[in-house]
C-alpha cells in the first residue's frame, strides 16, 4: 500500500531533543539543523500514514493552539529541501501554493553555522 502522508528519513540521521527544539545531524550531508517546536512536531508526525489535515490537528493539540494546514505544508517543503524526508512531498501537496503562507516565523528550519559539540566531540561548521 502506498503512503498517504510524508515519511521522515530515519537512516543516517542523529537527533537530539533539546526540549522546545530538535537538533538533527545528517551524517550523509554533514549538516546540522535545528527544528523549532512546530517543525519538530511536523517531523515527528511524518510517519507515512498521517495526512496533512490530521497532522495539523495533532500538532495543534500538542502545542495547544490552532495550526493551519498551510503551516504544515510549508514545514514539509522545508524539511524536504533539507533532505530530511524519505519521499518527495510534491504529490502529497496536490500543487497547492505553499509559498502564499507568509509570516511563518514559527516554521523556520535553521542550518547551524557555528561549531557544535555533540556527545563530547566537535562537529564542523555547516553552511547552506
Buried (B, 14 or more C-beta within 10 A) or exposed (E): EEBEBBBBBEEEBEBBEEEEBBBBBBEEEEBBBBBBBBBBBBBBBBEBEBBBEBBBBBBBEBEEEEBEBBBBBBBBBBBBEBBBBBBEBEEBBEEEEBEEBEEBEBBBBBEBEEEBEEEEEEBEEBEE
